[in-house]
Amino acid sequence: MTSLVRHITVDCADAYQLARFWAEVLGSSLADDDFPGDPEASVTTDGAALLFVTVPESKRTKNRIHLDISPGDRTRDEEVERLLALGATLVADHRKPDGRGWATLADLEGNEFCVELSAAERAVLTGARPPVTADDVDLAVHLAVDAFGQAPADGWRRPAGTLEWTCWETAEHLGDDLFAYAVQLAPRRPPLGGEVPYRWAPDREGGPWNAVSADPEAGPAGLLQTLEASGALLSAMVRTVSPKVRAYHSYGVSDPEGFAAMGIVETLVHAHDIAQGLGVDWTPPAALCDRVLARLFPDAPADADRWTVLLWSTGRADLPGRDRVTSWKWHGAPLGEGERAGS
């Protein structure tokens, strides 16, 4: 059995203060039992677990090990400016006129780290498609949960947009989709000829066919908790299984990135349906829409608002100069493999 890296440990003068800085950098939070003056403080994210330990010695030389930061939905330069505003300092600027390169910054105690290009920026420079990641699944689900957290409780029984389901049923269906995508990737030998045999059934005639559903007694807060949990399951599977894995989907065999993209599209468009029923504003980030369009709808128009194009591609909006989509398809198979599959 191999060893695993549990923490990246950083010696420092004030563990709590430095951990707070890095929590802001990484969009995370300190552990619940960390307080000012504690000799240790930890910050855990999907990408790293950092442990800060107060020591008497001061920093004397350049780090022999440092962190490289790649922003998510920001550009490299936007991230540099954000971190400088948090208290970081610019140590060396290796950014080049052609857009490549990186910036070396130092944190509050002088520990050097580098800010690199985002995945989307690297894709533009190399001509590659920006990947869809587990972080994107987290982002989509968290945005949806946060958007609906303050919605009136009585709105959940209204129809979800143009669907025949209520907002509650649509959220349950969405959580079930995310759960189903996660479990397809979970077996040591994922099935290629059918779904993992959970029992799917509707609660009423005309309702969604689900394997998992929320306890009505838990109310909207419980419903959203089940949605977030299902999203976390899919994110964890996409993050941990080999990208070479292939698993069955009713519209074609797909890979972890494909299941991530499908889960995100389900989240974004069903959140749109729910938002219409609840009377809540809902506009996801254009960069996120662009990544899933590039993965699942490679022939989608490139010259219009990315959210509108995603809604048009899934039959939910008009696009000037183009016919309304009444039967839509996505490309579930890894690009370059297999045939286009319907949805």
C-alpha positions as CSV (number, residue, x, y, z in Angstrom):
1,M,0.0,0.0,0.0
2,T,1.3,3.5,-0.9
3,S,1.5,6.5,1.3
4,L,-0.7,9.6,0.8
5,V,0.1,13.3,1.4
6,R,-2.2,14.3,4.2
7,H,-1.1,18.0,4.6
8,I,1.3,20.5,3.1
9,T,2.7,22.0,6.3
10,V,3.8,25.6,6.5
11,D,5.9,26.9,9.4
12,C,5.0,30.5,10.3
13,A,4.9,33.1,13.0
14,D,1.1,33.3,13.3
15,A,-0.7,30.2,12.2
16,Y,-4.2,31.6,12.5
17,Q,-3.5,34.8,10.6
18,L,-1.7,33.1,7.8
19,A,-4.4,30.4,7.5
20,R,-7.0,33.1,7.2
21,F,-5.1,34.6,4.3
22,W,-4.8,31.3,2.5
23,A,-8.5,30.5,3.1
24,E,-9.3,33.7,1.2
25,V,-6.9,32.7,-1.6
26,L,-8.4,29.3,-2.0
27,G,-12.0,30.2,-1.4
28,S,-12.2,28.0,1.7
29,S,-12.4,28.4,5.5
30,L,-10.5,27.5,8.6
31,A,-11.4,24.4,10.6
32,D,-14.2,25.0,13.1
33,D,-11.8,24.6,16.0
34,D,-9.2,27.1,14.9
35,F,-9.1,30.5,16.7
36,P,-6.7,33.4,17.1
37,G,-3.6,32.4,19.0
38,D,-3.9,28.7,18.2
39,P,-0.4,27.2,17.4
40,E,-1.9,25.3,14.5
41,A,-4.6,26.1,11.9
42,S,-5.7,24.2,8.9
43,V,-7.3,25.0,5.5
44,T,-8.8,22.2,3.4
45,T,-9.9,22.6,-0.2
46,D,-10.6,20.1,-3.0
47,G,-7.1,20.6,-4.3
48,A,-4.9,20.8,-1.2
49,A,-4.9,20.5,2.6
50,L,-2.7,23.1,4.2
51,L,-1.6,23.0,7.9
52,F,0.0,26.1,9.4
53,V,2.2,25.6,12.5
54,T,3.5,28.5,14.6
55,V,7.3,28.1,15.2
56,P,9.8,30.5,16.8
57,E,12.2,30.6,13.9
58,S,11.7,33.3,11.2
59,K,11.8,32.7,7.5
60,R,15.4,33.3,6.2
61,T,15.6,32.1,2.6
62,K,13.6,31.4,-0.5
63,N,11.1,28.5,-0.2
64,R,12.5,25.1,-1.4
65,I,8.9,24.0,-2.0
66,H,6.1,26.4,-3.1
67,L,2.5,26.3,-4.3
68,D,1.4,27.1,-7.8
69,I,-2.1,28.7,-8.0
70,S,-4.3,28.4,-11.1
71,P,-7.5,30.5,-10.9
72,G,-10.9,29.0,-11.8
73,D,-13.3,31.5,-13.4
74,R,-10.8,34.4,-13.2
75,T,-7.9,35.2,-15.4
76,R,-4.3,35.0,-14.1
77,D,-4.0,38.8,-14.1
78,E,-7.4,39.2,-12.3
79,E,-6.3,36.7,-9.7
80,V,-2.9,38.5,-9.1
81,E,-4.8,41.8,-8.5
82,R,-7.2,40.0,-6.1
83,L,-4.4,38.5,-4.1
84,L,-2.4,41.7,-3.9
85,A,-5.5,43.3,-2.5
86,L,-5.6,40.5,0.2
87,G,-2.1,41.5,1.3
88,A,0.2,39.5,-0.9
89,T,3.3,41.2,-2.5
90,L,4.7,40.8,-6.0
91,V,8.1,39.2,-5.8
92,A,8.8,38.7,-9.6
93,D,6.8,39.1,-12.7
94,H,7.4,36.5,-15.3
95,R,4.3,37.3,-17.5
96,K,5.2,37.6,-21.2
97,P,3.7,39.9,-23.9
98,D,2.2,36.8,-25.7
99,G,0.1,36.1,-22.6
100,R,2.2,33.2,-21.3
101,G,4.1,33.1,-18.0
102,W,3.4,33.5,-14.4
103,A,3.7,35.9,-11.4
104,T,5.5,35.1,-8.2
105,L,3.9,36.5,-5.1
106,A,4.6,36.2,-1.4
107,D,2.0,35.7,1.3
108,L,1.8,37.7,4.6
109,E,4.9,36.1,6.0
110,G,7.0,36.1,2.8
111,N,6.3,32.5,1.6
112,E,6.6,32.6,-2.2
113,F,3.9,31.1,-4.5
114,C,3.1,31.4,-8.2
115,V,0.0,32.4,-10.0
116,E,-0.3,30.7,-13.3
117,L,-2.7,30.9,-16.2
118,S,-6.2,29.6,-15.8
119,A,-7.2,26.4,-17.7
120,A,-9.3,28.6,-20.1
121,E,-6.4,30.9,-20.8
122,R,-4.1,27.9,-21.5
123,A,-6.7,26.5,-23.8
124,V,-6.8,29.7,-25.8
125,L,-3.0,29.8,-26.1
126,T,-2.7,26.2,-27.2
127,G,-5.9,26.0,-29.3
128,A,-7.2,23.2,-27.0
129,R,-10.7,23.0,-25.5
130,P,-10.9,24.1,-21.9
131,P,-11.7,21.0,-19.8
132,V,-14.8,20.4,-17.7
133,T,-13.7,19.6,-14.1
134,A,-14.9,18.4,-10.7
135,D,-14.5,22.0,-9.6
136,D,-17.0,23.0,-12.3
137,V,-19.5,20.5,-10.9
138,D,-19.1,22.0,-7.4
139,L,-19.5,25.5,-8.7
140,A,-22.7,24.8,-10.6
141,V,-24.3,22.9,-7.7
142,H,-23.2,25.5,-5.1
143,L,-24.5,28.4,-7.2
144,A,-27.9,26.6,-7.5
145,V,-28.2,25.8,-3.8
146,D,-27.3,29.3,-2.8
147,A,-29.7,30.8,-5.3
148,F,-32.7,28.9,-3.9
149,G,-31.8,29.0,-0.3
150,Q,-33.9,32.1,0.5
151,A,-36.8,31.2,-1.8
152,P,-40.3,31.2,-0.2
153,A,-41.2,27.8,1.1
154,D,-44.6,27.9,-0.6
155,G,-43.1,28.3,-4.0
156,W,-41.7,24.8,-4.2
157,R,-45.1,23.4,-5.2
158,R,-45.4,25.6,-8.2
159,P,-44.7,24.3,-11.7
160,A,-41.0,24.5,-12.7
161,G,-41.0,26.7,-15.8
162,T,-42.5,24.9,-18.7
163,L,-42.1,21.5,-17.1
164,E,-45.0,19.4,-15.8
165,W,-43.1,18.8,-12.6
166,T,-43.2,21.1,-9.5
167,C,-40.1,23.0,-8.4
168,W,-39.6,20.4,-5.6
169,E,-39.9,17.5,-8.0
170,T,-37.5,19.1,-10.5
171,A,-34.9,19.6,-7.7
172,E,-35.3,16.0,-6.6
173,H,-34.9,14.9,-10.3
174,L,-31.7,17.0,-10.5
175,G,-30.3,15.5,-7.4
176,D,-31.2,12.0,-8.7
177,D,-29.4,12.8,-12.0
178,L,-26.2,13.8,-10.2
179,F,-26.4,10.7,-8.0
180,A,-27.0,8.5,-11.0
181,Y,-24.0,9.9,-12.9
182,A,-21.8,9.4,-9.8
183,V,-22.7,5.8,-9.3
184,Q,-22.2,4.9,-12.9
185,L,-18.5,5.7,-12.5
186,A,-18.2,4.0,-9.1
187,P,-17.8,0.3,-9.7
188,R,-14.3,-1.1,-10.3
189,R,-15.6,-2.2,-13.7
190,P,-18.2,0.4,-14.6
191,P,-21.0,-1.1,-16.7
192,L,-21.0,-0.4,-20.5
193,G,-24.3,-2.1,-21.4
194,G,-26.7,-0.7,-18.8
195,E,-27.1,1.4,-15.6
196,V,-26.1,0.3,-12.1
197,P,-29.3,-1.4,-11.1
198,Y,-30.8,0.9,-8.5
199,R,-34.6,1.0,-8.5
200,W,-35.9,4.0,-10.3
201,A,-39.6,4.8,-9.9
202,P,-41.9,7.9,-9.8
203,D,-43.8,9.0,-6.7
204,R,-46.8,9.8,-8.8
205,E,-48.0,9.3,-12.3
206,G,-46.2,11.8,-14.5
207,G,-43.6,12.5,-11.9
208,P,-39.8,12.0,-12.4
209,W,-38.4,8.5,-12.1
210,N,-35.9,8.7,-9.2
211,A,-33.8,6.3,-7.2
212,V,-33.2,8.9,-4.4
213,S,-35.5,11.6,-3.1
214,A,-35.7,14.1,-0.3
215,D,-37.7,13.6,2.9
216,P,-40.7,16.0,2.6
217,E,-40.6,16.5,6.4
218,A,-37.1,18.1,6.0
219,G,-38.6,21.0,4.0
220,P,-36.8,23.1,1.3
221,A,-33.5,23.2,3.4
222,G,-33.4,19.5,3.5
223,L,-34.2,19.2,-0.2
224,L,-31.3,21.5,-1.0
225,Q,-29.0,19.5,1.3
226,T,-29.8,16.4,-0.7
227,L,-29.1,18.2,-3.9
228,E,-25.7,19.4,-2.6
229,A,-24.8,16.0,-1.4
230,S,-25.6,14.4,-4.8
231,G,-23.4,17.0,-6.4
232,A,-20.6,16.3,-4.1
233,L,-20.8,12.6,-4.9
234,L,-20.4,13.3,-8.6
235,S,-17.6,15.8,-8.0
236,A,-15.7,13.2,-5.9
237,M,-16.1,10.5,-8.5
238,V,-14.9,12.8,-11.4
239,R,-12.0,13.9,-9.2
240,T,-10.8,10.4,-8.3
241,V,-11.5,8.0,-11.1
242,S,-9.1,7.6,-14.1
243,P,-10.0,9.8,-17.1
244,K,-9.6,6.5,-19.1
245,V,-12.7,5.1,-17.4
246,R,-15.8,4.6,-19.6
247,A,-19.3,4.0,-18.3
248,Y,-22.8,3.5,-19.7
249,H,-25.2,6.4,-20.2
250,S,-28.6,5.8,-21.9
251,Y,-27.5,8.2,-24.6
252,G,-24.0,6.8,-25.1
253,V,-20.9,5.5,-23.3
254,S,-19.1,8.5,-21.7
255,D,-16.0,9.4,-19.6
256,P,-15.7,11.2,-16.3
257,E,-15.5,14.6,-18.0
258,G,-18.6,13.8,-20.0
259,F,-20.5,12.8,-16.8
260,A,-19.3,16.0,-15.2
261,A,-20.5,18.1,-18.1
262,M,-23.8,16.3,-18.3
263,G,-24.3,16.9,-14.5
264,I,-23.5,20.6,-15.0
265,V,-25.9,21.0,-17.9
266,E,-28.6,19.3,-15.9
267,T,-27.9,21.6,-13.0
268,L,-27.8,24.8,-15.0
269,V,-30.9,24.2,-17.1
270,H,-33.1,22.6,-14.3
271,A,-32.0,25.5,-12.0
272,H,-33.4,27.7,-14.8
273,D,-36.7,25.8,-14.7
274,I,-36.8,26.0,-10.9
275,A,-35.9,29.7,-10.9
276,Q,-38.8,30.5,-13.2
277,G,-41.2,28.7,-10.8
278,L,-39.8,30.3,-7.7
279,G,-39.4,33.8,-9.2
280,V,-35.7,33.8,-8.6
281,D,-33.0,35.3,-10.8
282,W,-30.6,32.7,-12.3
283,T,-27.7,33.5,-14.7
284,P,-24.7,31.1,-14.4
285,P,-21.2,32.2,-15.3
286,A,-20.5,32.5,-19.0
287,A,-17.2,30.7,-18.7
288,L,-18.9,27.7,-17.1
289,C,-21.5,27.6,-19.9
290,D,-18.8,27.9,-22.5
291,R,-16.9,24.9,-21.1
292,V,-19.9,22.5,-21.1
293,L,-21.0,23.8,-24.6
294,A,-17.5,23.0,-25.9
295,R,-17.7,19.5,-24.4
296,L,-21.3,18.4,-25.1
297,F,-22.4,20.8,-27.9
298,P,-19.3,21.3,-30.1
299,D,-21.4,22.6,-33.0
300,A,-23.2,25.2,-30.9
301,P,-23.0,28.8,-32.2
302,A,-20.0,30.6,-30.9
303,D,-21.1,34.2,-31.6
304,A,-23.7,34.7,-28.9
305,D,-24.1,34.9,-25.2
306,R,-23.0,31.6,-23.8
307,W,-25.9,31.1,-21.4
308,T,-28.5,32.0,-24.0
309,V,-26.8,29.5,-26.4
310,L,-26.9,26.7,-23.7
311,L,-30.6,27.5,-23.1
312,W,-31.2,27.4,-26.9
313,S,-29.3,24.2,-27.3
314,T,-31.5,22.5,-24.7
315,G,-34.8,23.8,-26.2
316,R,-35.4,26.5,-23.6
317,A,-34.8,29.8,-25.4
318,D,-34.8,31.5,-28.8
319,L,-31.7,32.5,-30.6
320,P,-32.0,35.3,-33.2
321,G,-31.6,34.0,-36.7
322,R,-32.0,30.4,-35.7
323,D,-34.9,28.0,-35.5
324,R,-36.2,27.0,-32.0
325,V,-34.7,23.7,-30.9
326,T,-37.5,21.1,-30.3
327,S,-35.3,18.0,-30.2
328,W,-31.8,18.4,-28.9
329,K,-28.7,16.3,-28.7
330,W,-25.4,16.3,-26.8
331,H,-22.2,14.6,-27.5
332,G,-21.7,12.4,-24.5
333,A,-18.9,10.3,-25.8
334,P,-15.3,11.7,-25.4
335,L,-14.7,14.1,-28.4
336,G,-13.3,12.1,-31.2
337,E,-14.8,8.8,-29.9
338,G,-18.2,7.3,-30.9
339,E,-21.3,8.9,-32.4
340,R,-23.3,11.8,-31.2
341,A,-26.0,10.7,-28.7
342,G,-29.4,12.1,-28.1
343,S,-30.8,13.6,-24.9
